[in-house]
Amino acid sequence: MAKPEISWPQDKPSPETMPRMGWVRWLIAGLILMTLALASHTSGRAARLIMANTQHWIETSTHVPAGAHLGSLSLPMPKGIASPAAKTVPHWISPVASARLVQSFGWQGTGAKARFNPAATIKAGLHAPVEAGMMASVVRVSRTAVEVRANGYLVDFKGIAPAALHKGQRVQPTTVIGHLRSRELTLGATKDGYPVNPLGSALFGAGWIRH
């Protein structure tokens, strides 16, 4: 009994042509990259002619829609490499001006002498004003500290003479919550009861700290 002949739809590649499509795509990608490199080193009328001809070829020979600018085309970014536009920026502003790091957050020392520091200590000007740095709600006020809540974090400012604040008060990033009693400010932050680095990129950041 003769086997029925299998006919492939006109809009789909046959099995014989499918293995060859992979290297064709790589060839197209290589030609595009070579064209971009050539155009980047060529100026004036010649560069515009190269770009225009390649643009026309892409629109008529591939599935790139008409009007897509060649200069905006890019290859997929490898996994694990973040786009420059996706860099994390600090969410809060610095609480004091021109500060220097005295003790960092995290493990200090090695071996049996290793100790975990759940806060960061910075040094600033004598009796410098301390700002909240974020929109927050006051949780606690004592003689030497102010604790606020913001975005699920509890932030503790120690070593300050508090301003006239009360529990539940809403503060703005530039609200002065107190002044340093001397020169040092200890910043602590917790989330869900666990200590986190207050100078991390998601909180105050460290760009304003001198080491």
N, C-alpha and C positions, 0 to 999 in steps of 0.2 A: 504494500500500500504506500503510495507516494505521500511524502510529508507535505503538508500545506505550506505554501510560500508565505513567509512573513513579510509584510510591507510596513515600512516605517513611515510615520507621519512626516509631511514635508517640513514642518517647523521644528523637528527634533533631529539631532545628529544620529547617524547610524552607528552601530558598534565599531565599524572599521575606522570611523573618523574620530571617535571619542578619545582614544589614547593620544591623538595628535594635538588635541585642543590645549593641553596643559602647557606645552612648550611654546605654542603660538601666543598664549597670553603673556608668558614671560618675555617673549620677543617684543611684543607690543609695549610692555612696560619699559623694557630697555630702550626702545626707540624714543619713547616719551622723555625718559630721563636724559638721554643724549641730546635731545632737542632743547630741553630746558637748560642744560649746561652750556650748549653752544650759544643759545640766545643770551644767556647771562653774561657772556664774554664778548658779545657783539652789540654794537650800538647803532642807533640811527635807523635808516630805511631797511637795511639788511635784517636787523633783528625783528622789526615789525613784520617783514615778509615771511620770515621763518615761523614766527608765532601764528600768523594768520593762516598759512598753509597747513601747519600742524593742527590748528584748531578745526579747520574744515575737514581734515582727514579723520580726526577723532569723532566728529559729529556724524560723518557719513559712514564710517566703518565700524563704530562701536555703539554701545548703548548709552553713551554719555549724552544727556539732553542738550539740544541747541541752546546757546547762550551761556553755557557753563564756561567760565574763563579758565584758560589753560594754567595761568599762574596760580589759581586757587586749588588746583588738583594736587593731591598728596597721597603717598602710599600709606597704608595702615601703620600706626605706630606700634612697635613691638611691645608685648606685654611686660609690665613691670617698669616701664619708662613713662613717667607722668608728663603731661603736656605742660609747658611753661605757664600757660594761663591758669592751670589748675593748682598752682602753688598755694599752700595754706598760709593765710595771713592772720595775725593776732586779732582776736575778736574784741579785746579790751584795750584801752589806752593805758599808758604808764601812770602809776599812782603818784610818783615823785619825779622830779627832774634831775638829770645828771647823777645817776646812782652808780655805785660800784658793788660788785658781788663780793660778799664776805664769806658766805657758806652756801653751797648749792644744795638742792633737793636730792634725796636718794642716799645710797650707801656711801659711807665715808670710811676710809682706812681699809686694811686688808687683814685676813686671818682672824685670830681671836679678838683683835681690837676693832674689827669692823662694826660700825654702828649705822643704823638707818635714821636719816634726818627727814622728818615728814614735812619740812617747810624750807623756805629759802630766806636767807638773811642778806639784806643789802644795806649799804651805807650811803647816806645823802648829806645834804647841808644841815647844819645845826638848826633844830626847830623848824625844819622845812615843812611846808603844808603838804598834807596827804589827801589826794583825791580818790574818790571811789573807783574810777576807771571804767565803770560799766553801769548800766541801769540795774538797780538792785533794790532789795527791801532789807531794812535793818532788822537783824534777828536779836542781837545782844549788844549792850554797851556797858563797859566796865571802866575802871579808872585808867587802865593801860591798854585797852583793846576795843576794837569794834568788829563785830561779825555781821556779814551780810549774806543774802542768798540771791543768786543770779543764774538763770538758765540751768537749774538743777545742781549748781555748785554752792557749797558753803565756803566763804572766803573769810579768813581771819587776819586782821591787821593788828599786830602786836607791837608795843613799844611806842604808842602814841598817846597824846592827851586828847581825848575825844572832844569833838564839837558838841553843840547842844542838839543831840539826836535823841530819838525815842524809838522804841520797838514798833515795827510795822511801818515806819516812815519810808517813803520812796525817795531814792537818791538818783541823781543823774551822773554820767561819767565824770563831769567836771565839778561835782559837789565836793567841797572840802569837808572831810569827815573828821579831821583833827590835825594836830601838828606833832612832829617827832619830839619825844621827850629829850632825846640827845641827838644822835646821828644815825642810829640803826633802826631799821624796820624789818620785822619778821613777817613774811607772807606765807600763810598756810591755806591750802585748798583741799576739800574733800568732795567726793561724789559717791552717793550711795554708801557713805560711811568709810570709804577707802581714800587714803591720801593720794593726791595727784600733784604733778609738778605745776606750781602756779606760774612758772616762767615758760611753760610749754606753748607751742605755737597756737593752740586752740584757746588759750587764756590771755595772759598779759604779754606773752612773747618775751624774747630776750634781746631784741635789737636795741633797746634803750639802756642796756646794762654794760658798763665798762668792766672788763676783767683785769 
